Amino acid sequence: MNILEKLRAGVTTATADETRALASELASELPEDIVLALHGTLGVGKTTFVQGLAKGLGVSTTVTSPTFNLLTLHRGPARLLAHLDAYRLDDARQIESLMLEDFLVSPWCLAVEWPENIAAWLPQDAWHFDLGIMSDGRHTVRWR
């Protein structure tokens, strides 16, 4: 079973490192110029997932939550990773002021935390992932 089939079925991880490894594996299967919408409550591992994506894309800089900056850019050897935290955005119109399109020069990957806050802005072909925590503390990731 390849990574996309695993994620479609849903994957459970026991550690942050397992979540990062899962996202790193996914990075090699991503098409160019893709938006990943990461759904889930506080603490489910959205930023941890993006850290794994960054590693898989060859990004060597540290990836942290862009909650206060809203957007951080990380350049890998072949692709740009844009990491957007839409938690503090009230609607899709606010994203226009970020001039995000100016930074998305092919090839890129945009990972969006709290995508429901800007749902009207997201492209229809965005890949949506549900992240969660089980009662025993393990984390889940499922591609819709």
C-alpha positions as CSV (number, residue, x, y, z in Angstrom):
1,M,0.0,0.0,0.0
2,N,1.5,3.3,-1.0
3,I,1.4,6.5,1.2
4,L,-1.7,7.9,-0.6
5,E,-3.6,4.7,-0.1
6,K,-2.5,4.6,3.6
7,L,-3.7,8.2,4.2
8,R,-6.9,7.6,2.4
9,A,-7.6,4.7,4.8
10,G,-6.3,6.7,7.8
11,V,-3.1,6.4,9.7
12,T,-2.5,6.3,13.4
13,T,0.8,7.5,14.8
14,A,2.2,7.0,18.3
15,T,4.8,9.8,18.3
16,A,5.5,13.2,16.8
17,D,8.4,11.6,15.0
18,E,6.0,9.1,13.4
19,T,3.8,11.9,12.2
20,R,6.7,13.8,10.8
21,A,7.9,10.6,9.0
22,L,4.4,10.1,7.5
23,A,4.3,13.7,6.2
24,S,7.9,13.4,4.9
25,E,6.9,10.3,2.9
26,L,3.8,12.2,1.5
27,A,6.0,15.0,0.3
28,S,7.5,12.9,-2.4
29,E,4.1,12.1,-3.8
30,L,2.8,15.7,-3.9
31,P,2.0,17.3,-7.3
32,E,3.5,20.7,-8.0
33,D,1.6,23.8,-6.9
34,I,-0.7,22.0,-4.3
35,V,-2.6,23.3,-1.4
36,L,-2.9,21.1,1.7
37,A,-5.7,22.0,4.1
38,L,-4.9,20.6,7.6
39,H,-8.1,20.3,9.7
40,G,-8.1,19.7,13.4
41,T,-8.3,21.2,16.8
42,L,-5.5,22.7,18.8
43,G,-2.7,20.3,19.6
44,V,-3.5,17.6,17.1
45,G,-0.2,17.9,15.3
46,K,-0.8,20.2,12.3
47,T,2.5,22.0,12.7
48,T,4.3,18.6,13.4
49,F,2.8,17.4,10.1
50,V,4.2,20.5,8.3
51,Q,7.6,19.9,9.8
52,G,7.6,16.4,8.2
53,L,6.5,17.9,4.9
54,A,9.4,20.4,5.1
55,K,11.9,17.6,5.7
56,G,10.5,15.6,2.8
57,L,10.8,18.7,0.6
58,G,14.4,19.1,1.6
59,V,13.8,22.2,3.7
60,S,16.7,22.7,6.2
61,T,15.4,25.6,8.2
62,T,13.4,25.2,11.4
63,V,9.6,25.0,10.9
64,T,7.4,26.4,13.7
65,S,3.8,27.5,13.9
66,P,3.3,30.8,12.0
67,T,0.4,31.7,14.3
68,F,1.6,35.3,14.9
69,N,3.3,35.8,11.6
70,L,0.4,34.1,9.7
71,L,2.7,33.0,6.9
72,T,6.2,31.6,6.8
73,L,8.1,30.6,3.7
74,H,10.7,27.8,3.5
75,R,12.8,27.0,0.5
76,G,13.9,23.5,-0.3
77,P,16.3,22.6,-3.1
78,A,13.5,22.1,-5.6
79,R,10.3,23.6,-4.1
80,L,9.0,26.3,-1.9
81,L,6.9,25.5,1.2
82,A,4.5,28.2,2.3
83,H,3.0,27.6,5.7
84,L,-0.1,29.6,6.6
85,D,-1.9,29.6,9.9
86,A,-5.4,31.0,9.3
87,Y,-6.5,30.7,13.0
88,R,-6.6,34.5,13.4
89,L,-8.2,35.2,10.0
90,D,-11.9,35.9,10.1
91,D,-12.7,35.4,6.5
92,A,-11.1,34.7,3.1
93,R,-10.9,38.5,2.3
94,Q,-8.2,39.0,4.8
95,I,-5.9,36.5,3.0
96,E,-5.9,38.9,0.0
97,S,-3.9,41.4,2.1
98,L,-1.2,38.8,2.6
99,M,-0.5,38.9,-1.2
100,L,0.1,35.2,-1.0
101,E,-0.1,34.7,-4.8
102,D,3.1,36.8,-5.1
103,F,5.0,34.2,-3.2
104,L,3.6,31.1,-4.9
105,V,5.9,30.8,-7.8
106,S,5.9,27.3,-9.2
107,P,6.8,24.8,-7.9
108,W,5.4,25.3,-4.5
109,C,3.4,23.6,-1.7
110,L,1.1,25.6,0.6
111,A,0.1,24.0,3.9
112,V,-2.8,25.7,5.6
113,E,-3.7,25.3,9.2
114,W,-7.3,26.2,10.2
115,P,-8.4,26.1,6.5
116,E,-12.1,26.4,7.5
117,N,-11.4,30.1,8.3
118,I,-10.6,30.8,4.7
119,A,-12.7,28.0,3.0
120,A,-14.0,30.3,0.3
121,W,-10.4,31.1,-0.8
122,L,-9.1,27.6,-1.0
123,P,-8.9,26.1,-4.5
124,Q,-11.3,23.3,-5.2
125,D,-8.5,20.9,-5.9
126,A,-6.9,21.4,-2.4
127,W,-6.1,18.2,-0.6
128,H,-7.9,18.0,2.8
129,F,-6.4,16.1,5.8
130,D,-8.2,15.5,9.1
131,L,-5.9,15.3,12.1
132,G,-7.0,14.2,15.5
133,I,-6.1,12.7,18.8
134,M,-7.5,9.4,20.2
135,S,-8.3,8.9,23.9
136,D,-5.0,7.0,24.4
137,G,-3.0,9.9,23.1
138,R,-2.2,8.5,19.6
139,H,-2.7,10.8,16.7
140,T,-4.7,10.2,13.5
141,V,-4.2,11.5,10.0
142,R,-6.7,10.9,7.2
143,W,-6.8,12.3,3.6
144,R,-10.4,13.1,2.6
